[in-house]
C-alpha cells in the first residue's frame, strides 16, 4: 500500500524499555515515577497553574512532559486521550523527535492505556493534503515509543491501538479532505488504494445514468453535480465476508456529501463554511471497514455503502416541490434541498433491506451514519445521537451502544423515536406518500434530529419490517453532526470506536 495512505505515526510506534527516546510523556496517575511525582508535589506548592497545564521540565537530567489529570465522578476515559494528545503535541513543540509515551495504570479506567495511545496518535496526525504536498513533513516525529508504567505486557493494547488508529486515520483523511481533494471520484480512488490487495470486496457505481435509475433520490441530489465530471457522484460498496458462517450481519450506510451548498435552498450568511465535513459519516464507515479488515472477525459479515455526492447549486439542481419515487417505490415530495443527506442514503438503505430479505442474512442490523442535523448538536452537544427502530430497541441496542461508546471514549445519547416523528413526514396530498422535509432548518424544528430517522425508515420501506412484521429488521440511525468534529480540528472518527467495541471487541 502506498505510504501516503498509511497512518504515518503508527508506522513508527515501538514498544521499548531502551534509552533511545529523547523525552518522556507522563500522564498523572498511580503509575507516575516517584522522582517525577516528588517534583510534581513540590511544583504544585508554588505554581497554581501546574495542575491545569502541560509542563516541560527535567528530572535527573531526563526531559519530562507532564500531563495533569483532573478526575472526578463524571470523568471518563477521554481524560487519558486528551492528556496524551496534549502531551505529544507539547513534545513536538518542544522539538523532541523521539518521545516515549508512558502509559497510565489507572484501576478505574481499564482502557486508559488504549485511549492514551489513540490520543497520542491523534496529536501526531498530519492531514492528507499536507502529506501529499510536502512529503518531507509526512510525519511530525521520527518515532513514538510506548512503554508501560507498571511494566505489564502491552502487546495486545498496542495491537488494538494500531487497528483502531488505522481506522481513525482513514476517517480523518476522507472527512477532513477539502471539497476537491475528496470529491466523490477521488474518494473512490482513495478507498480503492486503502483496501487494495486485501480481503475487502469493493464495487463502485460510477455510471451516472445507472445512479439515476437505481438510486433515484441520490440521483436527484447528484443532478447538478453531473455538469462537472470531477464532481460526479459515486456509491461505493465494501463487503467483508467472514471465513466461517456468520452469526450476525452489519449493514451500514454513510452520508458522504463532499460539499453541501444547500442546493437551491442555498446556505446563506456565511454558514456554508465547513460543509466539506458533511461526508464524515461515510468517512467513518470507510475507517470502520479498515478496522474490520485488520481484526478479521471469524463470524461477522459486514457490508458498507458510502454515498458520495456533492450537493451543488445550478440550473440542473433539484428543487423543492419536485415529486420523486424512491428505490422502494415511495413517492416523496421535496420540501428543502438542504435536507439532502436523507435523500442520499435512503436508496442504499433500501438496497440493504432488499439483500436482507432476498439472501436471508444472519441476524442483520442496518445503520445509517450521518452528519445530518444541526438539531442533534443542540440536543446532545458533542455526542452521537442514537435512534433505534422498535426492533433494535427491543433488543436493547441503544443502551448497549452507549455503554460500548463509554468504554472507549466515543460517547452517545439515546433519542427515542415517537409517533409524531412519522406523522411529521407523511404527506397530506393525494398521490404522495412522504414529505421529505419542512421549510425550516432542523435547529428550528421540534424533534429536528429524530424525524429524519422516521423518514429514512419509510422512504426505504423498512416500515414494512417493523417489530410486528413477519420479517423484522433492526435499524439504527446515528446522527454524528455534533460528534464528528469541526474545522479547524481533524475529524474525530466517531462512531468508529463505539461500533468496534459493540460488535467486534
C-alpha positions as CSV (number, residue, x, y, z in Angstrom):
1,X,0.0,0.0,0.0
2,X,1.2,3.5,-0.9
3,X,2.9,5.2,2.1
4,X,0.7,8.3,1.9
5,X,-2.3,6.1,2.8
6,X,-0.8,4.6,5.9
7,X,-1.2,6.1,9.3
8,X,2.2,7.6,9.4
9,X,2.8,7.9,13.1
10,X,1.5,4.3,13.6
11,X,4.2,3.1,11.2
12,X,6.7,4.4,13.8
13,X,5.3,3.0,17.0
14,X,7.6,0.8,19.0
15,X,7.4,-0.9,22.4
16,X,10.6,-0.1,24.2
17,X,12.4,0.0,27.5
18,X,15.6,1.4,26.0
19,X,17.2,4.8,26.3
20,X,16.7,5.7,22.7
21,X,13.9,8.2,23.5
22,X,14.6,11.9,24.0
23,X,11.6,12.8,26.2
24,X,9.2,11.1,28.4
25,X,5.5,11.9,28.2
26,X,3.9,11.2,31.6
27,X,0.2,11.2,32.4
28,X,-0.5,11.9,36.0
29,X,-1.9,8.7,37.6
30,X,-0.9,5.9,40.0
31,X,2.0,4.9,37.8
32,X,3.8,8.2,37.8
33,X,7.5,7.5,38.5
34,X,8.5,8.5,42.1
35,X,11.1,11.1,41.1
36,X,8.5,12.8,38.8
37,X,5.8,12.5,41.4
38,X,8.0,14.2,44.0
39,X,8.8,17.0,41.6
40,X,5.1,17.5,40.9
41,X,4.2,17.7,44.6
42,X,6.8,20.4,45.1
43,X,5.8,22.3,41.9
44,X,2.1,22.4,43.0
45,X,3.2,24.3,46.1
46,X,4.4,27.4,44.2
47,X,2.6,27.1,40.8
48,X,-1.2,27.3,40.9
49,X,-1.4,26.5,37.2
50,X,0.7,23.4,37.4
51,X,-2.4,21.1,37.7
52,X,-4.1,22.7,34.7
53,X,-1.4,22.9,32.0
54,X,1.1,20.6,30.4
55,X,4.6,21.2,31.7
56,X,8.0,20.5,30.4
57,X,10.9,20.1,32.9
58,X,13.9,17.9,33.7
59,X,14.2,15.4,36.5
60,X,17.6,13.5,36.9
61,X,18.7,15.0,33.6
62,X,15.7,13.4,31.8
63,X,13.2,15.6,29.9
64,X,9.6,15.1,31.2
65,X,6.4,16.2,29.5
66,X,3.9,16.1,32.4
67,X,0.2,15.9,31.6
68,X,-2.0,16.6,34.7
69,X,-5.4,14.9,35.1
70,X,-8.5,16.2,37.0
71,X,-10.5,13.1,37.6
72,X,-13.9,13.3,39.3
73,X,-17.1,11.4,39.5
74,X,-18.2,12.5,36.0
75,X,-14.8,11.9,34.2
76,X,-14.4,9.2,31.6
77,X,-11.6,7.5,29.7
78,X,-11.3,10.5,27.3
79,X,-9.3,12.2,30.0
80,X,-6.4,9.9,29.1
81,X,-6.9,10.5,25.3
82,X,-6.9,14.3,25.8
83,X,-3.9,14.2,28.2
84,X,-1.8,12.1,25.9
85,X,-2.8,14.2,22.9
86,X,-1.7,17.4,24.6
87,X,1.5,15.8,25.9
88,X,2.6,14.6,22.5
89,X,1.8,17.9,20.9
90,X,3.8,19.7,23.6
91,X,6.7,17.3,23.0
92,X,6.6,18.2,19.2
93,X,6.5,21.9,20.0
94,X,9.5,21.5,22.3
95,X,11.5,20.0,19.4
96,X,11.6,16.3,20.5
97,X,11.5,13.8,17.7
98,X,11.6,10.5,19.7
99,X,9.2,10.8,22.6
100,X,8.2,7.9,24.8
101,X,4.6,7.7,26.0
102,X,4.5,6.3,29.5
103,X,1.1,4.5,29.6
104,X,-1.1,5.0,32.7
105,X,-2.1,2.3,35.1
106,X,-5.4,3.6,36.4
107,X,-7.5,0.9,38.0
108,X,-10.7,2.9,37.3
109,X,-10.4,3.0,33.5
110,X,-9.3,-0.3,32.2
111,X,-8.9,1.2,28.7
112,X,-6.9,4.1,29.8
113,X,-3.8,2.8,28.1
114,X,-5.6,2.2,24.8
115,X,-7.2,5.6,24.9
116,X,-3.8,7.3,25.7
117,X,-2.2,5.7,22.6
118,X,-5.1,6.8,20.4
119,X,-4.8,10.3,21.9
120,X,-1.1,10.4,21.1
121,X,-1.7,9.3,17.5
122,X,-4.4,12.0,17.2
123,X,-1.9,14.5,18.3
124,X,0.5,13.3,15.6
125,X,-2.0,13.3,12.7
126,X,-0.8,15.0,9.6
127,X,-3.6,16.0,7.1
128,X,-3.5,14.1,3.8
129,X,-3.2,17.2,1.7
130,X,-0.2,18.3,3.6
131,X,1.3,14.8,3.4
132,X,0.9,14.8,-0.4
133,X,2.0,18.4,-0.9
134,X,5.1,18.1,1.4
135,X,6.3,14.5,1.6
136,X,9.2,15.7,3.9
137,X,6.6,16.5,6.5
138,X,4.7,13.2,6.3
139,X,5.3,12.6,10.0
140,X,5.7,15.1,12.8
141,X,8.2,13.0,14.7
142,X,10.8,10.3,13.9
143,X,9.5,7.7,16.4
144,X,6.8,7.3,19.0
145,X,7.9,4.9,21.7
146,X,5.4,3.3,24.0
147,X,6.0,1.7,27.4
148,X,4.1,0.8,30.5
149,X,4.5,2.3,33.9
150,X,3.6,-1.0,35.6
151,X,5.9,-3.0,33.3
152,X,3.0,-5.1,32.1
153,X,2.8,-6.6,28.6
154,X,1.1,-4.1,26.4
155,X,1.3,-6.1,23.2
156,X,-2.5,-6.6,22.9
157,X,-3.2,-3.0,23.8
158,X,-0.8,-1.8,21.1
159,X,-2.4,-4.1,18.5
160,X,-5.8,-2.7,19.2
161,X,-4.4,0.8,19.1
162,X,-2.9,0.2,15.7
163,X,-6.1,-1.3,14.3
164,X,-8.2,1.5,15.6
165,X,-5.6,4.1,14.8
166,X,-5.6,2.9,11.2
167,X,-9.4,3.2,11.1
168,X,-9.3,6.7,12.5
169,X,-6.6,7.8,10.1
170,X,-8.8,6.9,7.1
171,X,-11.8,8.6,8.5
172,X,-9.8,11.7,9.2
173,X,-8.3,11.7,5.7
174,X,-11.6,11.4,3.9
175,X,-13.6,13.5,6.4
176,X,-11.0,16.3,6.6
177,X,-10.0,16.4,3.0
178,X,-11.2,19.6,1.2
179,X,-14.1,19.5,-1.4
180,X,-11.7,18.9,-4.3
181,X,-9.2,16.5,-2.8
182,X,-12.1,14.4,-1.6
183,X,-14.6,14.9,-4.4
184,X,-16.6,11.7,-5.0
185,X,-14.3,10.2,-7.7
186,X,-11.2,10.9,-5.7
187,X,-12.8,9.4,-2.6
188,X,-13.4,6.2,-4.6
189,X,-9.7,6.3,-5.7
190,X,-8.5,6.7,-2.1
191,X,-10.7,3.9,-0.8
192,X,-9.6,1.6,-3.6
193,X,-6.0,2.3,-2.7
194,X,-6.6,1.8,1.0
195,X,-8.1,-1.6,0.6
196,X,-6.1,-2.8,-2.4
197,X,-4.8,-6.3,-2.1
198,X,-6.9,-7.2,1.0
199,X,-9.9,-9.3,1.6
200,X,-12.5,-6.5,1.3
201,X,-14.6,-6.7,-1.8
202,X,-15.3,-3.3,-3.4
203,X,-17.8,-2.1,-6.0
204,X,-18.0,1.4,-7.2
205,X,-21.1,2.6,-9.0
206,X,-20.0,5.5,-11.3
207,X,-22.4,5.3,-14.2
208,X,-24.5,8.4,-13.8
209,X,-27.4,7.1,-15.7
210,X,-27.4,3.9,-13.6
211,X,-27.3,6.0,-10.5
212,X,-30.4,8.0,-11.5
213,X,-32.3,4.8,-12.4
214,X,-31.4,2.6,-9.4
215,X,-30.8,5.3,-6.7
216,X,-33.3,8.0,-7.8
217,X,-33.3,10.1,-4.6
218,X,-29.5,10.1,-4.5
219,X,-29.6,10.9,-8.3
220,X,-31.7,13.9,-7.6
221,X,-29.1,15.3,-5.2
222,X,-26.3,14.4,-7.7
223,X,-28.1,16.1,-10.7
224,X,-26.4,19.5,-10.5
225,X,-23.0,17.9,-10.0
226,X,-23.4,16.0,-13.3
227,X,-22.4,19.1,-15.1
228,X,-18.9,18.9,-13.6
229,X,-17.2,15.4,-14.3
230,X,-14.8,15.7,-11.4
231,X,-17.8,16.1,-9.0
232,X,-19.8,13.2,-10.3
233,X,-21.4,11.1,-7.6
234,X,-20.2,7.7,-6.5
235,X,-21.8,5.0,-4.5
236,X,-19.1,2.7,-3.0
237,X,-19.9,-0.7,-1.6
238,X,-17.4,-2.5,0.6
239,X,-18.0,-6.0,1.9
240,X,-16.3,-8.3,4.3
241,X,-17.3,-12.0,4.2
242,X,-16.0,-13.9,7.2
243,X,-14.2,-17.2,6.9
244,X,-16.8,-19.0,9.0
245,X,-20.6,-19.0,8.8
246,X,-21.7,-15.6,10.1
247,X,-23.6,-15.2,13.3
248,X,-24.6,-11.6,12.6
249,X,-24.6,-9.2,9.7
250,X,-23.8,-5.4,9.9
251,X,-25.0,-3.3,7.0
252,X,-24.1,0.4,7.3
253,X,-24.9,3.3,5.0
254,X,-22.8,6.5,5.3
255,X,-23.7,10.0,4.2
256,X,-20.8,11.3,2.1
257,X,-21.8,14.8,1.0
258,X,-18.4,16.1,-0.1
259,X,-19.7,19.7,-0.1
260,X,-23.1,21.0,0.9
261,X,-24.1,24.3,-0.6
262,X,-27.7,23.7,0.4
263,X,-28.6,23.3,-3.2
264,X,-31.5,25.6,-4.4
265,X,-32.2,26.3,-0.7
266,X,-28.7,27.7,-0.5
267,X,-26.9,28.2,2.7
268,X,-26.5,31.9,3.1
269,X,-25.0,34.2,5.7
270,X,-21.6,32.5,5.9
271,X,-22.9,29.2,7.2
272,X,-21.6,27.3,4.1
273,X,-18.1,27.3,5.5
274,X,-17.2,23.9,7.0
275,X,-19.6,21.9,4.8
276,X,-16.8,19.8,3.4
277,X,-17.2,17.9,6.7
278,X,-20.7,16.7,5.6
279,X,-19.0,13.5,4.5
280,X,-17.9,12.4,7.9
281,X,-20.5,9.6,8.2
282,X,-19.2,7.9,5.1
283,X,-15.6,8.7,6.1
284,X,-16.1,7.0,9.5
285,X,-17.6,3.9,7.9
286,X,-14.6,3.6,5.5
287,X,-12.4,3.7,8.6
288,X,-14.6,1.2,10.4
289,X,-14.2,-1.2,7.5
290,X,-10.4,-0.9,7.8
291,X,-10.7,-2.0,11.4
292,X,-12.9,-4.9,10.2
293,X,-10.3,-5.9,7.7
294,X,-7.4,-5.8,10.2
295,X,-9.4,-7.5,13.0
296,X,-10.7,-10.1,10.6
297,X,-13.6,-11.4,12.7
298,X,-14.4,-15.1,12.0
299,X,-18.1,-14.9,12.0
300,X,-19.3,-11.3,11.4
301,X,-20.4,-10.3,7.9
302,X,-20.1,-6.5,7.2
303,X,-21.5,-4.6,4.3
304,X,-21.0,-0.8,3.9
305,X,-22.3,1.7,1.4
306,X,-20.6,5.1,1.1
307,X,-22.9,7.6,-0.6
308,X,-20.5,10.2,-2.0
309,X,-22.2,13.2,-3.6
310,X,-21.9,16.9,-3.9
311,X,-25.0,19.0,-3.2
312,X,-24.3,21.6,-5.8
313,X,-26.4,24.6,-6.9
314,X,-27.1,25.5,-10.5
315,X,-29.7,25.2,-13.3
316,X,-29.8,21.4,-13.0
317,X,-30.2,21.2,-9.2
318,X,-33.2,19.5,-7.7
319,X,-35.7,21.9,-6.1
320,X,-38.5,22.0,-3.5
321,X,-41.9,20.7,-4.8
322,X,-40.3,18.0,-7.0
323,X,-42.0,14.7,-6.6
324,X,-39.6,11.7,-6.8
325,X,-40.1,8.0,-6.4
326,X,-37.5,6.2,-4.2
327,X,-36.0,2.8,-4.9
328,X,-38.6,1.3,-2.6
329,X,-41.4,2.8,-4.6
330,X,-42.3,5.6,-2.2
331,X,-43.4,8.9,-3.7
332,X,-41.5,11.7,-2.0
333,X,-42.2,15.5,-2.3
334,X,-39.1,17.6,-1.8
335,X,-39.5,20.2,0.9
336,X,-36.0,21.6,1.3
337,X,-33.0,20.8,-0.8
338,X,-30.7,21.3,2.2
339,X,-32.1,18.1,3.6
340,X,-30.0,16.2,1.1
341,X,-28.4,13.7,3.4
342,X,-31.6,11.6,3.9
343,X,-32.1,11.6,0.2
344,X,-28.5,10.5,-0.5
345,X,-28.8,7.5,1.9
346,X,-32.4,6.3,1.5
347,X,-32.0,4.2,-1.7
348,X,-28.8,2.5,-0.5
349,X,-30.6,1.7,2.8
350,X,-33.4,0.2,0.7
351,X,-30.9,-1.9,-1.2
352,X,-29.5,-3.2,2.1
353,X,-33.1,-4.1,3.2
354,X,-33.6,-6.0,-0.2
355,X,-30.4,-8.0,0.4
356,X,-31.6,-9.0,3.9
357,X,-34.9,-10.2,2.5
358,X,-33.5,-12.0,-0.5
359,X,-30.4,-13.5,1.0
360,X,-31.8,-14.4,4.4
361,X,-28.7,-12.8,6.1
362,X,-28.0,-13.9,9.6
363,X,-29.1,-11.5,12.4
364,X,-28.9,-8.4,10.3
365,X,-28.6,-4.9,11.8
366,X,-28.9,-1.9,9.5
367,X,-27.4,1.5,10.3
368,X,-27.3,5.0,8.7
369,X,-24.4,7.2,9.9
370,X,-24.5,10.9,9.1
371,X,-23.7,14.5,10.0
372,X,-27.4,15.1,9.4
373,X,-28.8,17.9,11.5
374,X,-27.9,21.0,13.5
375,X,-30.7,19.9,15.8
376,X,-28.6,17.0,17.0
377,X,-25.9,19.4,18.1
378,X,-28.4,21.4,20.1
379,X,-30.0,18.3,21.6
380,X,-27.0,16.2,22.6
381,X,-24.0,18.5,22.1
382,X,-20.7,16.9,21.0
383,X,-22.2,13.4,21.3
384,X,-23.6,10.9,18.8
385,X,-27.4,10.7,18.8
386,X,-28.7,7.1,18.6
387,X,-32.2,6.4,17.2
388,X,-33.4,2.8,17.1
389,X,-36.4,1.4,15.4
390,X,-38.6,-0.7,17.6
391,X,-36.9,-4.0,16.6
392,X,-33.4,-2.6,17.6
393,X,-34.9,-1.0,20.7
394,X,-36.5,-4.3,21.8
395,X,-33.0,-5.9,21.6
396,X,-31.5,-3.3,23.9
397,X,-29.3,-1.8,21.2
398,X,-29.3,1.8,22.3
399,X,-28.2,1.2,25.8
400,X,-25.5,-1.3,24.6
401,X,-24.3,1.1,22.0
402,X,-23.9,3.9,24.6
403,X,-22.1,1.6,27.0
404,X,-19.7,0.5,24.3
405,X,-19.0,4.1,23.5
406,X,-18.3,4.9,27.1
407,X,-15.8,2.1,27.3
408,X,-13.6,3.6,24.6
409,X,-14.4,7.3,24.9
410,X,-16.9,7.6,22.0
411,X,-20.0,8.6,23.9
412,X,-23.5,8.7,22.6
413,X,-27.0,9.6,23.8
414,X,-30.3,7.9,23.0
415,X,-33.1,9.8,21.3
416,X,-36.2,7.6,21.1
417,X,-38.5,7.7,18.1
418,X,-42.1,8.7,18.7
419,X,-45.3,8.6,16.6
420,X,-45.0,12.3,15.9
421,X,-41.8,11.7,14.0
422,X,-43.5,9.5,11.4
423,X,-46.6,11.7,11.2
424,X,-44.4,14.7,10.5
425,X,-43.3,13.2,7.2
426,X,-46.5,11.7,6.0
427,X,-47.8,13.7,3.1
428,X,-51.3,15.1,3.3
429,X,-51.6,15.4,-0.5
430,X,-53.3,12.7,-2.6
431,X,-50.9,10.7,-4.7
432,X,-47.9,11.4,-2.4
433,X,-46.5,9.3,0.4
434,X,-43.9,11.4,2.1
435,X,-42.8,15.0,2.6
436,X,-39.0,15.0,2.6
437,X,-38.7,17.9,5.0
438,X,-40.3,21.1,6.2
439,X,-39.1,24.6,5.1
440,X,-37.2,25.4,8.3
441,X,-33.7,24.5,9.5
442,X,-33.6,21.4,11.7
443,X,-32.4,23.6,14.6
444,X,-35.8,25.4,14.4
445,X,-37.9,22.3,14.0
446,X,-39.2,20.4,17.1
447,X,-37.6,16.9,17.2
448,X,-35.5,18.0,14.3
449,X,-33.0,15.2,14.5
450,X,-35.5,12.4,15.2
451,X,-37.8,13.0,12.3
452,X,-35.1,12.2,9.6
453,X,-34.8,8.7,11.1
454,X,-38.5,8.2,10.6
455,X,-38.2,9.5,7.0
456,X,-35.4,7.0,6.3
457,X,-37.4,4.1,7.7
458,X,-40.4,5.0,5.5
459,X,-38.6,6.0,2.3
460,X,-36.6,2.8,2.3
461,X,-39.5,0.5,3.0
462,X,-38.2,-0.5,6.4
463,X,-41.6,0.3,7.9
464,X,-42.8,-3.0,6.4
465,X,-40.2,-4.8,8.6
466,X,-41.2,-3.5,12.0
467,X,-41.5,-5.5,15.2
468,X,-44.9,-6.9,14.3
469,X,-44.0,-8.0,10.8
470,X,-43.1,-11.5,9.6
471,X,-39.5,-10.3,8.8
472,X,-38.5,-7.7,11.5
473,X,-35.2,-5.9,10.8
474,X,-33.1,-4.0,13.3
475,X,-32.3,-0.5,12.2
476,X,-30.4,2.4,13.9
477,X,-29.8,5.9,12.7
478,X,-26.7,7.6,14.2
479,X,-26.5,11.4,13.8
480,X,-22.9,12.4,14.3
481,X,-23.3,16.1,13.5
482,X,-22.1,17.0,17.0
483,X,-19.5,14.3,17.5
484,X,-17.7,14.3,14.1
485,X,-15.6,17.3,14.9
486,X,-15.4,20.8,13.3
487,X,-12.8,22.7,11.3
488,X,-10.0,23.5,12.0
489,X,-9.6,20.4,14.1
490,X,-9.3,17.0,12.4
491,X,-12.4,14.8,12.4
492,X,-12.9,12.6,15.5
493,X,-13.8,9.4,13.6
494,X,-17.0,9.0,15.6
495,X,-18.6,6.5,15.8
496,X,-15.8,4.0,14.9
497,X,-14.8,3.2,18.4
498,X,-18.3,2.6,19.7
499,X,-19.2,0.3,16.7
500,X,-15.9,-1.6,17.0
501,X,-16.4,-2.1,20.8
502,X,-20.0,-3.2,20.4
503,X,-19.7,-5.6,17.6
504,X,-16.1,-6.7,17.2
505,X,-14.1,-6.4,20.5
